[in-house]
Structures are given as C-alpha cells and as structure tokens.
Amino acid sequence: MDLIIPERLRPAHWAGFRRAIDSGRTRLPGCATLEWKESPAVEMPFGRMKVRLKREIVTMGQPEVDPLAGTGHYVTPTEWNALISAPDVAVIDTRNDYEVAIGTFEGAVDPGTHSFREFPAWWQANKDRFGNKRIAMFCTGGIRCEKSTNYLLGQGVEEVYHLKGGILKYLEEMPEADSLWHGQCFVFDQRVSVGHGLQPGDFDTCHACRRPISAEDKQSPDYEEGVQCHACRTEYSDADRVRFRERQRQVALAAARGAAHLGQDIPRGEA
C-alpha cells in the first residue's frame, strides 16, 4: 500500500516476496532516501495494493505544522530507556486509544484520543500539567511524531524528543529483558499486532469497527464475528449490522472455496 502526498512519494507499507520488494526499491523514484524498516509476516498482510492522493500522510488538521522545518530531538532505541526514566521527562503516547489499549511504554501518558486530529486540542487542554518538564513522544513508526513534535515546538515547548523509528524500531532492536515496553504494538495490516522481535501478536480485528480484540474479548456475549464487538455494540444501527452479517456470510463462502474475500480486512487508515 502506497500513500502519495503532494510534496513527495512516500510509501507507507509494502508487502511482497523478497525479489519484488528489492525491485520496487530500485525502480520507484524517491526510495533511495527512505528510512527502511522490515518485519516478517507468515501470510500477505495486505489484501490489495492501493495508491491514494492525500494532502497529509497523517491528518493533524494544523496547516502551520511543517516537519520539514524542524522536529524534536531524535532518540535511538538504545537511548530511549534512559530518557523516559528521567524524573524531569514526561512521556506522551501520540497514538489513538484503541492502539494504546493493547500496549504502551512504562509510565506513558495516554491522551485518550480517537484520532490524531484530536491531539492538538488535547495538548491545549492539558499542557499546564507538564510544567517545565522535557517531553518525550512516540508512535508506531515515527510519522505522527514528526508532526506532533513540530507542533509542540511551535507551541513554545523548548525540549521535545521522539523515538527514532518509533515503537517498531524499538521492538526490533531492544532485547525483551531490557525493554520498558508492555503489551503488543497495533499495526495497520492483517497481522493486527506485533511484539518484541516484531513477531506477530495474538490479537484479531473486529471487522465492524477495526479495533483490536483478544481471545477473551471474543468470549463476550456482545461479540458476533464480523458484526460487532464489546467496544462497538452501540455504535452501529440495525441496518449496519444487516450489512455486516451479509459481508461475513460472503467471507465464509469465500473461505469455503479456498479464496480470499477482499472486503474481509481493511486496516484503519492511520500509521
């Protein structure tokens, strides 16, 4: 899946066989300067390729934010533990509530946002609680922090840091025995979550609301496969649930034929 924004081509997620990935990196313009991250998947994590034209790769809704003009100080995974353990540092998770729910760093503040667009309003309402502390921020792969740290700098925060390469780079490089990460990291593909060493996690997806769900969540009386989970049971109408049941029926029919149903898993559009 590629995301194209007016300023430049920026592939967000690719998946494929080794030869195809290597070929794409050499043929597509702009790939030579990308910070490249890889993780294994047993099955193809995307149902199909999509190319989308977007004004922002991750929507924050703040026209004045420009990561190219400056961001927070990059902190490598090996330096991260010491930084977030310092008493004068406040650690903020810039991801959404459904991501934070399955894993985050020790001592991190959860803004409780439903989308990245809500982060500026949350900061304005909560900035006084951080006093003169240094701010350390993190997200899945680092893209959201490019914007959030630039935003805080524009708000007058003098010392802002963010995890270079995001949670995924930390989980790739940091031994689990030394890690300050607890839980799993939500990812925007059919793996749903990964853990240390970027090994696939054990969460599934509610195909109605796209939130991650555990095996325990599936035992809830509110859970109906492909139709609703405990978190979204009041968010959809009866007409919606009729549509979801029909979609789930088509998924089951495709599985019985040994085929994939393209509408089965469409990850949330934020990374």
ZAVO-757936 format. One line per field, with one value per residue (C-alpha): residue number from 0; residue in three letters; x, y, z. Coordinates in Angstrom, 2 decimals, padded with zeros to 5 digits. Example, Ala and Ser with C-alpha at 12.3 -4.5 7.8 and 13.67 -1.06 7.14 Angstrom:
! ZAVO-757936
resi = [0 | 1]
resn = [ALA | SER]
px = [012.30 | 013.67]
py = [-004.50 | -001.06]
pz = [007.80 | 007.14]
//
This chain:
! ZAVO-757936
resi = [0 | 1 | 2 | 3 | 4 | 5 | 6 | 7 | 8 | 9 | 10 | 11 | 12 | 13 | 14 | 15 | 16 | 17 | 18 | 19 | 20 | 21 | 22 | 23 | 24 | 25 | 26 | 27 | 28 | 29 | 30 | 31 | 32 | 33 | 34 | 35 | 36 | 37 | 38 | 39 | 40 | 41 | 42 | 43 | 44 | 45 | 46 | 47 | 48 | 49 | 50 | 51 | 52 | 53 | 54 | 55 | 56 | 57 | 58 | 59 | 60 | 61 | 62 | 63 | 64 | 65 | 66 | 67 | 68 | 69 | 70 | 71 | 72 | 73 | 74 | 75 | 76 | 77 | 78 | 79 | 80 | 81 | 82 | 83 | 84 | 85 | 86 | 87 | 88 | 89 | 90 | 91 | 92 | 93 | 94 | 95 | 96 | 97 | 98 | 99 | 100 | 101 | 102 | 103 | 104 | 105 | 106 | 107 | 108 | 109 | 110 | 111 | 112 | 113 | 114 | 115 | 116 | 117 | 118 | 119 | 120 | 121 | 122 | 123 | 124 | 125 | 126 | 127 | 128 | 129 | 130 | 131 | 132 | 133 | 134 | 135 | 136 | 137 | 138 | 139 | 140 | 141 | 142 | 143 | 144 | 145 | 146 | 147 | 148 | 149 | 150 | 151 | 152 | 153 | 154 | 155 | 156 | 157 | 158 | 159 | 160 | 161 | 162 | 163 | 164 | 165 | 166 | 167 | 168 | 169 | 170 | 171 | 172 | 173 | 174 | 175 | 176 | 177 | 178 | 179 | 180 | 181 | 182 | 183 | 184 | 185 | 186 | 187 | 188 | 189 | 190 | 191 | 192 | 193 | 194 | 195 | 196 | 197 | 198 | 199 | 200 | 201 | 202 | 203 | 204 | 205 | 206 | 207 | 208 | 209 | 210 | 211 | 212 | 213 | 214 | 215 | 216 | 217 | 218 | 219 | 220 | 221 | 222 | 223 | 224 | 225 | 226 | 227 | 228 | 229 | 230 | 231 | 232 | 233 | 234 | 235 | 236 | 237 | 238 | 239 | 240 | 241 | 242 | 243 | 244 | 245 | 246 | 247 | 248 | 249 | 250 | 251 | 252 | 253 | 254 | 255 | 256 | 257 | 258 | 259 | 260 | 261 | 262 | 263 | 264 | 265 | 266 | 267 | 268 | 269 | 270]
resn = [MET | ASP | LEU | ILE | ILE | PRO | GLU | ARG | LEU | ARG | PRO | ALA | HIS | TRP | ALA | GLY | PHE | ARG | ARG | ALA | ILE | ASP | SER | GLY | ARG | THR | ARG | LEU | PRO | GLY | CYS | ALA | THR | LEU | GLU | TRP | LYS | GLU | SER | PRO | ALA | VAL | GLU | MET | PRO | PHE | GLY | ARG | MET | LYS | VAL | ARG | LEU | LYS | ARG | GLU | ILE | VAL | THR | MET | GLY | GLN | PRO | GLU | VAL | ASP | PRO | LEU | ALA | GLY | THR | GLY | HIS | TYR | VAL | THR | PRO | THR | GLU | TRP | ASN | ALA | LEU | ILE | SER | ALA | PRO | ASP | VAL | ALA | VAL | ILE | ASP | THR | ARG | ASN | ASP | TYR | GLU | VAL | ALA | ILE | GLY | THR | PHE | GLU | GLY | ALA | VAL | ASP | PRO | GLY | THR | HIS | SER | PHE | ARG | GLU | PHE | PRO | ALA | TRP | TRP | GLN | ALA | ASN | LYS | ASP | ARG | PHE | GLY | ASN | LYS | ARG | ILE | ALA | MET | PHE | CYS | THR | GLY | GLY | ILE | ARG | CYS | GLU | LYS | SER | THR | ASN | TYR | LEU | LEU | GLY | GLN | GLY | VAL | GLU | GLU | VAL | TYR | HIS | LEU | LYS | GLY | GLY | ILE | LEU | LYS | TYR | LEU | GLU | GLU | MET | PRO | GLU | ALA | ASP | SER | LEU | TRP | HIS | GLY | GLN | CYS | PHE | VAL | PHE | ASP | GLN | ARG | VAL | SER | VAL | GLY | HIS | GLY | LEU | GLN | PRO | GLY | ASP | PHE | ASP | THR | CYS | HIS | ALA | CYS | ARG | ARG | PRO | ILE | SER | ALA | GLU | ASP | LYS | GLN | SER | PRO | ASP | TYR | GLU | GLU | GLY | VAL | GLN | CYS | HIS | ALA | CYS | ARG | THR | GLU | TYR | SER | ASP | ALA | ASP | ARG | VAL | ARG | PHE | ARG | GLU | ARG | GLN | ARG | GLN | VAL | ALA | LEU | ALA | ALA | ALA | ARG | GLY | ALA | ALA | HIS | LEU | GLY | GLN | ASP | ILE | PRO | ARG | GLY | GLU | ALA]
px = [000.00 | 001.46 | 000.50 | 001.24 | 001.23 | 001.79 | 005.32 | 006.78 | 006.14 | 006.28 | 005.49 | 003.92 | 003.57 | 004.76 | 004.45 | 005.65 | 008.32 | 011.96 | 012.63 | 009.56 | 010.42 | 014.02 | 012.84 | 010.39 | 013.06 | 015.31 | 012.62 | 010.42 | 011.74 | 012.49 | 013.01 | 016.78 | 016.45 | 013.77 | 014.43 | 013.69 | 012.09 | 011.28 | 009.39 | 008.36 | 004.81 | 003.67 | 000.90 | 000.42 | -000.65 | -002.49 | -005.43 | -004.64 | -002.49 | -003.88 | -002.47 | -004.08 | -003.52 | -003.62 | -002.83 | -001.35 | 000.14 | -001.35 | -004.08 | -003.48 | -005.52 | -002.88 | -001.77 | 001.13 | 002.75 | 005.74 | 008.04 | 010.48 | 011.08 | 012.08 | 011.19 | 012.09 | 015.43 | 015.70 | 016.40 | 017.58 | 016.08 | 019.27 | 019.00 | 015.23 | 015.07 | 017.37 | 015.44 | 011.96 | 013.21 | 014.47 | 012.31 | 012.16 | 010.74 | 007.06 | 006.36 | 003.37 | 001.89 | 000.63 | -001.35 | -005.09 | -006.93 | -007.51 | -003.75 | -002.72 | -005.20 | -003.07 | 000.39 | 002.48 | 005.68 | 006.02 | 004.78 | 003.47 | 000.58 | -002.40 | -004.21 | -007.27 | -007.70 | -009.82 | -007.82 | -004.59 | -006.61 | -007.71 | -004.16 | -003.76 | -006.96 | -005.83 | -002.49 | -004.13 | -006.36 | -003.56 | -000.30 | -000.21 | 000.06 | 003.52 | 005.07 | 008.69 | 009.30 | 011.04 | 008.62 | 009.34 | 006.88 | 006.46 | 004.19 | 004.14 | 006.75 | 007.69 | 005.50 | 003.00 | 005.84 | 007.36 | 004.22 | 003.46 | 006.97 | 006.92 | 003.56 | 004.89 | 007.93 | 005.56 | 003.67 | 006.82 | 007.95 | 011.73 | 012.85 | 010.97 | 012.25 | 010.88 | 011.74 | 013.58 | 011.91 | 009.03 | 007.86 | 008.57 | 012.26 | 012.43 | 010.80 | 013.14 | 016.33 | 015.67 | 016.03 | 012.83 | 014.71 | 015.79 | 012.57 | 010.27 | 007.50 | 004.46 | 001.99 | 001.83 | 002.00 | -001.00 | -000.07 | -002.18 | -002.38 | -003.76 | -001.15 | -003.05 | -000.24 | 003.44 | 005.63 | 009.35 | 011.45 | 008.47 | 006.96 | 003.23 | 001.00 | -002.18 | -004.81 | -007.51 | -009.60 | -013.28 | -014.34 | -017.01 | -015.02 | -011.44 | -010.40 | -008.01 | -009.72 | -008.29 | -009.41 | -011.01 | -012.93 | -014.40 | -015.96 | -018.11 | -021.85 | -021.68 | -019.27 | -020.55 | -017.90 | -017.79 | -020.69 | -019.75 | -017.55 | -017.98 | -016.49 | -018.70 | -022.00 | -023.76 | -022.01 | -023.92 | -027.54 | -029.57 | -029.23 | -025.45 | -025.48 | -027.56 | -024.89 | -022.10 | -023.78 | -024.08 | -020.42 | -019.46 | -021.55 | -019.62 | -016.34 | -017.37 | -018.41 | -015.08 | -013.19 | -015.14 | -013.98 | -010.40 | -010.45 | -009.79 | -012.56 | -011.19 | -013.55 | -012.51 | -009.75 | -009.31 | -006.99 | -007.62 | -006.05 | -003.57 | 000.00]
py = [000.00 | 003.36 | 006.80 | 009.72 | 013.28 | 016.40 | 017.06 | 013.64 | 009.94 | 008.23 | 004.51 | 003.77 | -000.01 | -002.58 | -006.33 | -008.99 | -011.50 | -010.52 | -010.07 | -007.88 | -005.63 | -005.18 | -004.41 | -001.79 | -000.04 | 000.32 | 001.27 | 003.76 | 007.33 | 008.64 | 005.26 | 005.60 | 008.17 | 006.36 | 005.07 | 001.41 | -000.95 | -004.61 | -007.23 | -010.78 | -012.00 | -015.58 | -014.50 | -011.49 | -008.73 | -006.61 | -007.72 | -005.46 | -002.53 | 000.97 | 004.30 | 007.35 | 011.06 | 012.83 | 016.33 | 014.91 | 011.48 | 011.52 | 014.09 | 016.51 | 019.43 | 022.04 | 023.85 | 025.56 | 022.25 | 021.53 | 018.65 | 019.67 | 022.91 | 021.10 | 018.27 | 017.11 | 015.56 | 012.01 | 009.39 | 005.93 | 002.79 | 002.22 | 005.73 | 005.68 | 003.81 | 006.27 | 009.26 | 008.14 | 007.01 | 010.50 | 012.26 | 015.52 | 013.83 | 013.35 | 010.58 | 011.00 | 008.29 | 010.09 | 007.12 | 006.54 | 004.96 | 001.60 | 001.31 | 002.28 | -000.23 | -003.22 | -001.86 | 001.18 | 002.26 | 002.20 | 005.47 | 006.90 | 009.37 | 008.26 | 011.27 | 009.09 | 010.43 | 008.66 | 010.13 | 012.07 | 015.16 | 015.40 | 015.66 | 019.49 | 020.08 | 017.56 | 019.35 | 022.75 | 021.36 | 019.52 | 021.38 | 023.03 | 019.66 | 019.12 | 022.28 | 022.68 | 019.01 | 017.77 | 015.98 | 012.59 | 011.35 | 008.14 | 006.48 | 003.33 | 004.13 | 007.74 | 009.58 | 011.03 | 012.23 | 014.16 | 016.28 | 016.25 | 017.32 | 020.12 | 021.19 | 021.32 | 023.30 | 025.78 | 025.98 | 027.08 | 023.78 | 024.03 | 020.43 | 017.84 | 014.37 | 011.46 | 007.82 | 007.42 | 004.73 | 004.50 | 001.57 | -000.86 | 000.01 | -000.26 | -003.70 | -004.79 | -003.73 | -003.81 | -007.20 | -008.08 | -008.50 | -004.83 | -003.44 | -000.86 | -001.73 | -003.55 | -005.43 | -005.52 | -002.90 | -002.42 | -002.40 | -001.31 | -004.58 | -008.08 | -009.07 | -006.70 | -006.63 | -007.45 | -007.97 | -007.98 | -009.00 | -007.91 | -011.35 | -011.49 | -010.98 | -012.77 | -010.08 | -010.25 | -007.44 | -006.66 | -006.45 | -003.88 | -001.20 | -002.40 | -002.30 | -004.99 | -007.75 | -010.53 | -014.13 | -013.05 | -010.27 | -012.88 | -014.63 | -011.58 | -012.07 | -008.82 | -010.31 | -011.51 | -012.34 | -009.79 | -007.83 | -006.26 | -006.47 | -005.28 | -001.89 | -001.09 | -002.78 | 000.61 | 002.40 | 000.92 | 000.73 | -002.41 | -001.69 | -001.60 | -004.96 | -006.47 | -005.34 | -006.66 | -010.07 | -010.30 | -009.37 | -012.02 | -014.57 | -013.73 | -014.06 | -017.53 | -018.57 | -017.38 | -019.29 | -022.45 | -022.08 | -021.56 | -017.96 | -014.63 | -012.08 | -008.61 | -006.90 | -009.05 | -006.93 | -003.25 | -001.72 | 001.71 | 004.43 | 005.90 | 004.91]
pz = [000.00 | -001.04 | 000.14 | -002.16 | -000.87 | -002.99 | -001.70 | -002.44 | -002.88 | 000.48 | 000.60 | 003.96 | 003.79 | 001.29 | 001.37 | -001.02 | -001.87 | -001.48 | -005.19 | -005.71 | -002.77 | -003.93 | -007.46 | -006.21 | -004.18 | -007.21 | -009.73 | -007.85 | -007.54 | -004.06 | -002.41 | -002.09 | 000.71 | 002.72 | 006.21 | 005.54 | 008.08 | 007.57 | 009.54 | 008.61 | 008.01 | 007.55 | 005.17 | 002.91 | 005.35 | 002.75 | 000.65 | -002.30 | -003.37 | -003.01 | -004.17 | -002.61 | -003.13 | 000.23 | 001.43 | 004.63 | 005.13 | 008.65 | 009.20 | 012.06 | 010.75 | 011.62 | 008.42 | 010.19 | 011.17 | 008.93 | 009.94 | 007.21 | 009.14 | 012.32 | 014.66 | 018.14 | 019.00 | 017.70 | 020.36 | 019.32 | 020.87 | 022.88 | 024.38 | 024.92 | 028.24 | 029.99 | 028.66 | 029.68 | 033.10 | 033.95 | 036.59 | 034.61 | 031.48 | 030.64 | 028.13 | 025.80 | 023.60 | 020.47 | 019.16 | 019.36 | 022.27 | 020.57 | 019.94 | 023.46 | 024.90 | 023.88 | 024.70 | 025.61 | 027.37 | 031.12 | 032.63 | 029.35 | 029.32 | 027.23 | 025.69 | 025.03 | 021.50 | 018.90 | 016.01 | 015.55 | 014.62 | 018.29 | 019.62 | 019.36 | 021.35 | 023.97 | 024.31 | 024.73 | 027.48 | 029.30 | 028.68 | 032.11 | 033.86 | 032.38 | 033.81 | 032.75 | 032.04 | 028.95 | 026.62 | 025.04 | 022.42 | 020.48 | 017.92 | 015.80 | 013.16 | 013.81 | 011.29 | 013.76 | 015.98 | 013.09 | 013.26 | 016.98 | 017.97 | 015.39 | 016.81 | 020.38 | 019.28 | 017.68 | 020.98 | 022.78 | 024.32 | 024.37 | 024.82 | 022.78 | 021.95 | 019.96 | 019.44 | 016.14 | 014.06 | 016.50 | 018.58 | 015.75 | 015.66 | 019.45 | 019.44 | 016.66 | 018.43 | 022.18 | 023.93 | 025.75 | 029.03 | 028.89 | 027.46 | 029.05 | 026.59 | 027.97 | 025.78 | 021.99 | 019.26 | 016.99 | 013.29 | 010.34 | 008.46 | 008.85 | 011.44 | 013.81 | 016.40 | 016.89 | 019.92 | 020.66 | 017.70 | 015.55 | 015.96 | 015.13 | 018.16 | 019.19 | 018.63 | 015.97 | 014.47 | 014.90 | 011.26 | 012.11 | 013.96 | 013.17 | 016.81 | 018.05 | 020.03 | 022.16 | 022.56 | 025.83 | 024.05 | 021.72 | 024.70 | 025.45 | 024.80 | 022.81 | 020.27 | 016.90 | 014.34 | 011.56 | 013.05 | 016.39 | 019.48 | 023.07 | 022.16 | 019.16 | 020.02 | 020.40 | 017.53 | 014.59 | 013.52 | 012.89 | 009.16 | 009.53 | 011.28 | 008.49 | 006.02 | 008.24 | 008.55 | 004.77 | 004.39 | 006.94 | 005.05 | 001.87 | 003.77 | 004.95 | 001.44 | 000.03 | 002.72 | 001.89 | -001.72 | -000.58 | -001.79 | -000.08 | 000.32 | -000.46 | 001.96 | 004.89 | 006.38 | 005.61 | 008.22 | 009.70 | 007.61 | 010.08 | 010.79]
//
